[in-house]
Amino acid sequence: MAVIALLTNAPGPSSDILPSLGLLSHTLRVMPAQGAALLTTEGAEVVLVDGRKDLAASRTLCQLLRTTGIACPLLLVLTEGGMAAISASWQVDDVILDTAGPAEVEARLRLAIARSAPDGETAGAPIRAAGVLIDEASYTAKVHGSPLNLTYKEFELLKYLVQHPGRVFTREQLLHEVWGYDYYGGTRTVDVHVRRLRAKLGTDHEQLIGTVRNVGYRFASQRHENPEVIDA
């Protein structure tokens, strides 16, 4: 769980700025988007600037924070239209669309914090289970040493399963944890991504993701485990 400082001048609840952030277990501090905020962001692990409404003012604020010497990652929240204006001169570490899902927001926050850590202090050792290795730092996955070419959501789904080997998840649980409450694709989306993951794992390893009838899916708890796969 991270401490996040959100700088905004927008009226209304902070949940309107980046809705997915409210689904994550982080401590959020909301304060005015002005240069003086640098004095009140002490202890924050990430600073988010709300750049949805006033691009010019947001750019000036980001440059000021960077020049003054912000000690943590600086991320900018934008609408899709604002993405066309962003450049290196804004001096931000990353940008997040206000419509980004919980999994993407979590990944961007985690990677920003990891990149800002001094050498030797980066958390996030590779995750391993049943011959699958997940490296969050490089966003890569391997099965028995062979790299997997995964999409963003496939990576997030596989990572979540590998983090909980042997545990059975319902489709609803996986939809919530990987896609978030605000995703309306339905549980069929989980089935589609599981099929794609199995195909990419290959015939020798597709059995690592087992189907539990009338319940959901589970990942093998041991390298040589061959869980029964029953199409639900």
RACOR-V265499 format. One record per residue. N is the residue number from 1. RES is the residue in one small letter. PHI is phi in whole degrees, -180 to 180 (* if undefined). Layout:
<<N;RES;PHI> <N;RES;PHI>>
This chain:
<<1;m;*> <2;a;-109> <3;v;-97> <4;i;-117> <5;a;-99> <6;l;-108> <7;l;-99> <8;t;-154> <9;n;-113> <10;a;-75> <11;p;-73> <12;g;91> <13;p;-68> <14;s;-65> <15;s;-66> <16;d;-75> <17;i;-76> <18;l;-141> <19;p;-52> <20;s;-64> <21;l;-62> <22;g;-70> <23;l;-91> <24;l;-106> <25;s;-91> <26;h;-118> <27;t;-88> <28;l;-111> <29;r;-113> <30;v;-103> <31;m;-147> <32;p;-61> <33;a;-84> <34;q;-149> <35;g;-56> <36;a;-65> <37;a;-63> <38;l;-58> <39;l;-76> <40;t;-111> <41;t;-95> <42;e;-60> <43;g;94> <44;a;-76> <45;e;-93> <46;v;-147> <47;v;-113> <48;l;-106> <49;v;-108> <50;d;-79> <51;g;-109> <52;r;-72> <53;k;-102> <54;d;-121> <55;l;-66> <56;a;-63> <57;a;-66> <58;s;-67> <59;r;-63> <60;t;-61> <61;l;-65> <62;c;-62> <63;q;-64> <64;l;-65> <65;l;-62> <66;r;-67> <67;t;-66> <68;t;-73> <69;g;107> <70;i;-65> <71;a;-97> <72;c;-136> <73;p;-58> <74;l;-116> <75;l;-118> <76;l;-116> <77;v;-95> <78;l;-131> <79;t;-84> <80;e;-62> <81;g;-66> <82;g;-74> <83;m;-61> <84;a;-68> <85;a;-92> <86;i;-71> <87;s;-152> <88;a;-63> <89;s;-67> <90;w;-73> <91;q;62> <92;v;-102> <93;d;-83> <94;d;-167> <95;v;-125> <96;i;-132> <97;l;-69> <98;d;-66> <99;t;-97> <100;a;-62> <101;g;-77> <102;p;-57> <103;a;-64> <104;e;-67> <105;v;-61> <106;e;-61> <107;a;-64> <108;r;-66> <109;l;-64> <110;r;-63> <111;l;-69> <112;a;-64> <113;i;-67> <114;a;-65> <115;r;-67> <116;s;-85> <117;a;-71> <118;p;-60> <119;d;-54> <120;g;91> <121;e;-112> <122;t;-70> <123;a;-83> <124;g;91> <125;a;-67> <126;p;-54> <127;i;-98> <128;r;-130> <129;a;-166> <130;a;51> <131;g;87> <132;v;-101> <133;l;-120> <134;i;-113> <135;d;-110> <136;e;-68> <137;a;-62> <138;s;-101> <139;y;55> <140;t;-127> <141;a;-137> <142;k;-136> <143;v;-122> <144;h;51> <145;g;89> <146;s;-94> <147;p;-66> <148;l;-109> <149;n;-94> <150;l;-112> <151;t;-76> <152;y;-58> <153;k;-70> <154;e;-62> <155;f;-62> <156;e;-64> <157;l;-67> <158;l;-64> <159;k;-59> <160;y;-64> <161;l;-65> <162;v;-66> <163;q;-69> <164;h;-131> <165;p;-61> <166;g;86> <167;r;-88> <168;v;-93> <169;f;-118> <170;t;-75> <171;r;-62> <172;e;-65> <173;q;-62> <174;l;-66> <175;l;-63> <176;h;-69> <177;e;-73> <178;v;-97> <179;w;-102> <180;g;92> <181;y;-61> <182;d;-85> <183;y;-97> <184;y;-112> <185;g;-74> <186;g;83> <187;t;-67> <188;r;-60> <189;t;-59> <190;v;-64> <191;d;-59> <192;v;-63> <193;h;-70> <194;v;-65> <195;r;-61> <196;r;-66> <197;l;-63> <198;r;-60> <199;a;-63> <200;k;-77> <201;l;-69> <202;g;93> <203;t;-62> <204;d;-76> <205;h;-130> <206;e;-63> <207;q;-72> <208;l;-61> <209;i;-102> <210;g;-95> <211;t;-105> <212;v;-104> <213;r;-53> <214;n;63> <215;v;-124> <216;g;169> <217;y;-134> <218;r;-144> <219;f;-102> <220;a;-57> <221;s;-87> <222;q;-133> <223;r;-57> <224;h;-103> <225;e;-70> <226;n;-124> <227;p;-65> <228;e;-66> <229;v;-108> <230;i;-121> <231;d;-64> <232;a;-87>>
